[in-house]
Amino acid sequence: MEYTVIINGKPEGPYSLAELKDLNIKPGTFIRTPGMDDYKEAHELPELREWLGFRYQQTAPQYFASFDQRLLASAIDYFFLMIAYVVVVLVLFIFIDQKAMRITTALMFLALIPVAKLVYSSFAEASVKQATIGKRLLDIKVTDMLGNPIPLGVSFGRNLAKTISVLPLFLGYFYSFLNKKQQCFHDLIANTLVIKQRLI
């Protein structure tokens, strides 16, 4: 295994694991191996903790999902929900002959889409993936303030609190432009973050 190390702000290497001992590597030194997408701190790599005697130090997330990423993720989720809605309604229409009843059924299920989104998002964001389909496609996820998964109760509360972000005039969402961690009102209420893996 070869390691590239950030020394004085510049990447140097590659070095072998044995050579790292001579470089005065600190737990917070940024290191990267060929298979990694981005640099990580030395204490985050298990083999370096074992070899250099570091302890894992949980660090707060550094990269946060932007407003447009979150908006696109939500649009993707609604797109898939709309597909599911159309399929369900078309299947039901097979068993419903009356036009008035068909319209009523279609409207009733249409009104349930936001409820389905709330339930789906709550379970998905509290899962191991920490994200809905839309968020997973954009490589973003919901975490607590230290990057840990959130429990189901917090996830439900966060998604219910989105009504506060929506009203009035989506001001709670636009607040993310003024927040260094790009949190919306519902994130502040639930004490959560929406993070991404790297800056680019």
C-alpha positions in Angstrom: 0.0 0.0 0.0 1.3 3.4 -1.0 0.4 6.7 0.8 0.4 10.3 -0.5 0.9 12.7 2.4 0.1 16.4 2.6 3.2 18.1 4.0 3.4 21.9 4.3 0.3 22.1 2.2 1.6 20.0 -0.7 1.1 16.3 -1.6 4.3 14.3 -1.3 5.0 10.6 -1.8 4.0 8.0 -2.4 5.4 6.4 0.8 5.2 2.9 2.1 3.7 2.2 5.5 7.1 1.7 7.0 8.4 5.1 5.6 5.5 6.9 7.3 7.1 6.4 10.7 10.0 8.6 9.7 7.7 11.5 8.5 6.4 12.6 12.0 2.8 11.8 10.9 0.2 13.4 13.3 -3.4 12.1 13.8 -4.6 15.1 11.8 -2.2 14.7 8.9 -4.1 14.3 5.6 -3.2 11.1 3.8 -4.6 9.4 0.7 -4.2 6.0 -0.9 -4.8 5.2 -4.6 -8.2 3.7 -3.9 -9.5 6.7 -2.0 -11.7 9.4 -3.5 -10.3 12.1 -1.2 -7.8 12.7 1.5 -8.5 11.6 5.1 -6.9 12.3 8.4 -4.4 9.7 9.5 -6.4 8.6 12.5 -9.3 7.7 10.2 -7.3 4.9 8.6 -7.4 1.6 10.6 -3.9 0.4 9.5 -2.3 3.8 10.5 -4.0 3.7 13.9 -2.5 0.3 14.4 0.9 1.0 13.0 1.4 4.5 14.4 -0.5 4.1 17.7 -3.2 6.7 16.9 -6.7 6.7 18.4 -9.7 7.4 16.3 -10.9 11.0 16.8 -14.4 11.7 15.4 -14.3 15.0 13.6 -17.3 17.0 12.5 -18.2 17.0 8.8 -16.5 19.5 6.6 -18.5 19.5 3.4 -22.1 20.3 3.2 -24.8 19.8 0.5 -25.8 23.0 -1.3 -29.3 24.2 -1.7 -29.4 23.2 -5.4 -28.2 19.6 -4.6 -30.9 19.3 -1.9 -33.6 20.7 -4.3 -32.6 18.3 -7.1 -32.6 15.3 -4.7 -36.1 16.2 -3.6 -37.2 16.6 -7.2 -35.8 13.1 -8.0 -37.7 11.6 -5.0 -40.9 13.2 -6.1 -40.4 12.0 -9.6 -40.2 8.4 -8.4 -43.2 8.9 -6.1 -45.2 10.2 -9.1 -44.3 7.1 -11.1 -45.5 5.0 -8.3 -48.7 7.1 -8.0 -49.4 6.7 -11.8 -48.9 2.9 -11.6 -51.2 2.6 -8.6 -53.9 4.7 -10.1 -53.8 2.9 -13.4 -54.1 -0.4 -11.6 -57.1 0.8 -9.6 -58.8 2.2 -12.8 -59.0 -1.5 -14.0 -61.4 -2.1 -11.2 -63.2 1.2 -11.2 -65.7 2.0 -14.1 -67.4 5.2 -13.0 -65.7 8.4 -14.2 -66.5 10.3 -11.1 -65.1 7.6 -8.9 -61.9 7.5 -11.0 -61.4 11.2 -10.5 -62.0 11.0 -6.8 -59.6 8.1 -6.5 -56.9 9.9 -8.5 -57.3 13.1 -6.4 -57.2 11.2 -3.1 -54.0 9.4 -3.9 -52.5 12.6 -5.3 -53.1 14.2 -1.9 -51.3 11.4 -0.2 -48.0 11.9 -2.1 -46.6 14.5 0.4 -47.5 12.0 3.2 -45.8 9.2 1.4 -42.7 11.5 0.9 -42.6 12.3 4.6 -42.8 8.6 5.6 -40.4 7.4 3.0 -37.8 10.2 3.7 -38.0 9.6 7.4 -37.3 5.9 7.1 -34.7 6.3 4.3 -32.7 9.0 6.1 -32.7 7.0 9.4 -31.5 3.9 7.5 -27.9 2.7 7.1 -27.7 4.7 3.8 -28.9 7.8 5.6 -30.4 9.0 2.4 -33.4 8.8 0.0 -32.9 7.7 -3.6 -32.4 11.3 -4.7 -29.8 12.0 -2.1 -28.0 8.7 -2.8 -27.8 9.6 -6.5 -26.2 12.9 -5.5 -23.9 11.4 -2.9 -25.4 13.4 0.0 -26.8 12.2 3.3 -28.5 13.3 6.5 -26.4 13.1 9.7 -26.2 14.5 13.2 -23.8 17.3 13.9 -20.8 14.8 14.1 -21.7 12.9 10.9 -23.4 10.0 12.7 -26.7 8.4 11.5 -29.9 9.9 13.1 -32.5 7.8 14.9 -35.9 7.3 13.4 -37.6 9.7 15.8 -35.3 12.5 14.9 -35.8 11.8 11.2 -39.6 12.0 11.5 -39.3 15.2 13.5 -36.9 16.7 10.9 -39.2 15.9 8.0 -42.3 17.2 9.9 -40.4 20.4 10.6 -40.0 21.0 6.9 -43.4 22.6 7.0 -41.7 25.4 9.0 -39.1 25.7 6.3 -41.7 25.9 3.6 -43.9 28.6 5.3 -43.9 31.4 4.6 -42.4 31.6 1.1 -39.7 28.9 1.6 -37.8 31.2 3.9 -36.6 28.3 6.0 -34.9 26.8 2.9 -33.3 30.1 1.8 -31.8 30.4 5.3 -29.3 27.8 4.1 -27.6 30.6 2.1 -26.8 32.4 5.3 -25.6 29.4 7.3 -22.0 28.2 7.1 -23.2 24.6 7.4 -26.0 25.3 4.9 -28.7 24.2 7.4 -32.3 24.9 6.7 -34.7 25.7 9.6 -35.7 22.0 9.9 -32.1 21.1 10.2 -31.6 23.6 13.0 -34.7 22.3 14.8 -33.6 18.6 14.5 -29.9 19.5 15.0 -28.9 17.7 11.8 -26.7 18.3 8.7 -26.9 17.3 5.1 -23.4 16.5 4.1 -21.5 15.4 1.0 -18.3 13.4 0.9 -16.0 16.0 -0.7 -15.8 19.6 -1.8 -16.1 18.9 -5.6 
